[in-house]
Structures are given as C-alpha cells and as structure tokens.
Amino acid sequence: MTKKIMLINESDDESRVAIVEDNLLQEMLIEHRTKEQIKNNIYKAKVVQIQTSLQAAFVDFGNKKHGFLPNSEINVSMLSRRNVGSHAPIQKKLKEGQSILVQVTKEAVDQKGAALTMNIMLPGRFMVLMPNSNKGGVSKKIDSAEERDRLKSFLSGIDAEKHAVIIRTAGQDRNLMELKKDYTVLKKTWEDVERNFDSLDGPGLVLDEPDVINRTLRDYY
C-alpha cells in the first residue's frame, strides 16, 4: 500500500512543503513571503492593446506589468459577443478597453508579464470546476472501468448546466453526497467570483489563491 507523507517547514521568510511517497520525494513546493505569488489568482482585467501579429492581447489586471493573453486562451463563452467562434482572430473577440475575467497561469519573469487565460479553473477537494466550458471528464489516473462509469454518471447529471467538471483522482470511491457537496461549494465560489467581478470599477483581484500549505492540503488530501 502506498504511503504518502506531507512535510511542512515554515520560517520567517518562506514556507516549504514536500510530498513524499514510499520514502521518495515526489514534489517540493516553496513559497517566499517577500515575493507576491499570483499564479492561479483570478482578476478583473482591461484589454490595453491587441497585437494582431502575435494574435495576443496585453491586459491590465492591476499588477505592475501587463499580462499576456494569447488568442488560444480566450474563452468565447465568457464574452458578450457569443456569436464569435473559438477559432476567430483575436480582433474579432476582443476590443481595447474591454473588461474581461482572467486567471494567472504563469508568474511574470524578468521583463515578461504574467501569462493569462480566460479558461477559469476552480479546484475543489474531489473535482475541478471549469465555468462556461464543456471540457469535463474523469482523471486518467482512475483506471477502473466500473468506477469511471460511475463517475461519468455523476457528470451526466450536470450536463444541463453551463459548467464542466473534471473529477480528480481524489474523487475515486467518493459517494454521491460528497461529490455533490464539493460541486455545490465550487458553484458558490464561482458565484462569488462573478459578484466580485461586477463590483469592481476597474482592474483588480477577484479571487486569491490560498497559500502553499492550504493549497497543497486541498490538492493532495
């Protein structure tokens, strides 16, 4: 039986979390207190410049450097112009000055701003909610055909809604009540995101990702 251990070390300057499986280090996560961590944070942003040659947009999301949003990361279901196809050029989807909801996928490095996406992902205990998406499914790490069928039946129950869900490995063997509760919590989080987005007059933080310790506890346990 696999033995998984989480080791946590905190100092005034940083937090460290190590995931050890059968006495082998699987992952080491380090978060510096003096450096702002914005990956996975969700922001209200404003389109500042559209670069048709790059098929990307530079957006102000309240950070010192503008973020970079590629055309491939624009979720047209999140736009008011719903008649635009996902493969349309960026100038057909966005316009300068437009307010959009974005999530950070990669921290800023040197002179490069943070990488952004409009394909929002909200992780829970047993699943990941993807609002306004249809790309749900079951984790490939769940290899039991019977269990995959059971979890897919749960997914079929939310097909009528405009959200997609990916069942994580932690969702394996969880009963229907546990799955429904997790889904309800994530739906409420998304409703809070929408409400916070509407309440902001300009670019700013909408949802702050938990610190490395709470985040790792959520993702692994």
C-alpha positions in Angstrom: 0.0 0.0 0.0 1.3 3.4 -1.0 2.4 5.6 1.9 2.2 9.3 1.3 3.5 11.9 3.7 3.4 15.7 3.7 6.3 17.5 5.4 5.8 21.2 6.2 8.6 23.6 7.2 7.9 27.3 7.9 10.3 30.2 8.7 10.0 33.9 8.8 11.0 34.1 5.1 9.3 31.1 3.4 7.1 28.1 3.6 8.2 24.7 2.2 6.0 21.7 1.6 7.4 18.3 0.5 5.3 15.4 -0.8 7.0 12.1 -0.1 5.6 8.8 -1.4 7.1 5.5 -0.3 10.2 7.4 1.0 10.8 9.1 -2.4 10.4 12.8 -2.8 7.6 13.5 -5.4 7.3 17.2 -5.2 8.8 20.2 -3.4 6.9 23.5 -3.2 8.4 26.7 -1.9 6.7 30.0 -1.3 8.7 33.1 -0.3 6.9 35.5 1.9 8.7 38.5 0.5 7.6 37.7 -3.1 4.0 38.0 -4.1 2.6 34.8 -5.5 -0.1 35.4 -8.1 -0.3 32.1 -10.0 -3.9 30.8 -10.2 -5.3 34.1 -8.8 -8.3 35.4 -10.7 -8.6 39.1 -11.7 -10.8 41.6 -13.4 -8.7 42.9 -16.3 -8.9 45.5 -19.0 -7.7 45.0 -22.6 -4.9 47.6 -23.1 -3.5 46.5 -26.5 -4.3 43.9 -29.2 -1.4 42.6 -31.2 -2.8 41.1 -34.3 0.6 40.0 -35.5 1.1 37.9 -32.3 -2.7 37.1 -32.0 -2.5 38.1 -28.4 -3.5 40.9 -26.1 -1.8 42.8 -23.4 -4.1 43.4 -20.4 -4.0 45.4 -17.2 -5.1 43.2 -14.3 -3.9 45.5 -11.5 -0.3 44.3 -11.4 2.8 46.3 -12.1 3.3 44.6 -15.5 0.6 44.0 -18.0 -0.4 40.3 -18.5 -0.1 38.4 -21.8 -3.3 36.7 -23.1 -2.9 34.5 -26.2 -5.9 34.1 -28.6 -5.9 30.4 -27.8 -6.7 31.2 -24.1 -9.8 33.3 -24.8 -13.0 31.6 -23.8 -15.6 33.0 -26.1 -18.3 31.7 -23.8 -17.1 34.3 -21.3 -17.7 37.2 -23.8 -20.8 39.2 -24.6 -20.1 38.6 -28.3 -21.2 34.9 -28.1 -21.6 34.6 -31.9 -17.8 34.7 -32.4 -16.2 31.3 -33.0 -13.3 30.0 -30.9 -11.0 29.9 -33.9 -11.8 33.5 -34.9 -8.9 36.0 -34.9 -8.4 37.9 -31.7 -9.5 41.2 -33.1 -12.9 39.7 -33.6 -13.1 38.6 -30.0 -11.7 41.5 -28.0 -11.5 45.3 -28.2 -9.3 47.7 -26.4 -10.8 48.9 -23.1 -13.0 45.8 -22.7 -13.3 44.3 -19.2 -12.6 40.5 -19.0 -12.1 37.9 -16.3 -8.6 36.2 -16.4 -6.6 33.7 -14.3 -2.8 33.7 -14.0 -1.2 30.5 -15.4 2.4 31.6 -15.1 4.2 34.2 -13.0 5.9 37.2 -14.5 9.6 36.5 -15.4 12.1 39.3 -15.9 10.6 41.7 -18.4 7.8 39.3 -19.4 4.4 39.9 -17.8 2.3 37.1 -16.3 0.7 34.6 -18.7 -3.1 34.7 -18.5 -6.1 32.6 -19.5 -9.9 33.1 -19.7 -10.4 29.3 -19.2 -11.0 29.6 -15.5 -10.4 26.6 -13.3 -11.6 26.3 -9.7 -10.1 23.3 -7.8 -12.0 21.6 -5.0 -11.4 18.6 -2.9 -12.6 16.0 -5.4 -13.1 17.9 -8.7 -12.1 21.0 -10.7 -14.9 23.3 -11.9 -14.5 25.0 -15.3 -17.2 27.6 -15.7 -18.7 28.2 -19.1 -16.9 25.2 -20.6 -17.8 21.8 -22.0 -14.4 20.0 -21.5 -15.2 17.9 -18.4 -14.2 14.3 -17.7 -12.6 11.9 -15.3 -9.0 11.8 -14.3 -7.0 9.3 -16.4 -5.3 8.1 -13.2 -8.7 6.5 -12.3 -8.3 3.3 -14.3 -11.2 1.2 -13.1 -13.7 1.0 -15.9 -16.6 0.5 -13.4 -15.5 3.5 -11.3 -15.1 5.7 -14.4 -18.6 4.7 -15.5 -20.0 5.6 -12.0 -18.3 9.0 -12.0 -19.4 9.7 -15.6 -23.0 9.1 -14.5 -22.5 11.9 -11.9 -21.1 14.2 -14.7 -24.1 13.5 -16.9 -26.3 14.9 -14.1 -24.7 18.4 -14.5 -24.6 18.4 -18.3 -27.6 20.7 -18.4 -25.6 23.4 -16.6 -23.2 25.7 -18.3 -20.2 24.4 -16.3 -17.8 21.5 -16.8 -16.2 19.4 -14.2 -13.1 17.2 -14.1 -13.2 14.5 -11.4 -9.8 14.4 -9.7 -8.1 11.2 -8.5 -9.2 12.1 -5.0 -12.8 11.7 -6.2 -12.4 8.0 -6.6 -14.7 5.9 -4.5 -16.4 9.0 -3.1 -20.1 8.7 -2.6 -22.7 10.9 -4.5 -23.3 13.1 -1.5 -19.6 14.0 -1.1 -19.3 14.8 -4.8 -22.5 16.9 -4.8 -21.3 18.9 -1.8 -18.0 19.6 -3.4 -19.7 20.7 -6.6 -22.1 23.0 -4.6 -19.1 24.7 -2.8 -17.4 25.3 -6.1 -20.5 26.7 -7.7 -20.9 29.1 -4.8 -17.2 30.1 -5.3 -17.9 30.9 -8.9 -21.0 32.9 -8.0 -18.7 34.9 -5.6 -16.2 35.4 -8.5 -19.0 36.8 -10.7 -20.3 39.1 -8.0 -16.8 40.4 -7.2 -16.1 41.0 -10.9 -19.2 43.1 -11.2 -18.5 45.1 -8.1 -15.0 46.3 -9.2 -14.9 49.5 -11.1 -11.5 48.7 -12.7 -8.8 46.0 -12.8 -8.1 44.2 -9.6 -8.1 40.9 -7.6 -11.3 38.9 -7.7 -10.2 35.6 -6.1 -6.9 35.0 -4.2 -5.4 31.5 -4.4 -4.7 30.0 -0.9 -1.2 29.9 0.5 1.0 27.0 -0.4 0.2 24.9 2.7 -3.6 25.2 2.4 -3.3 24.7 -1.4 -1.3 21.5 -1.0 -3.7 20.1 1.6 -6.6 20.8 -0.7 -4.8 19.3 -3.8 -3.4 16.1 -2.1 -5.6 15.3 0.9 
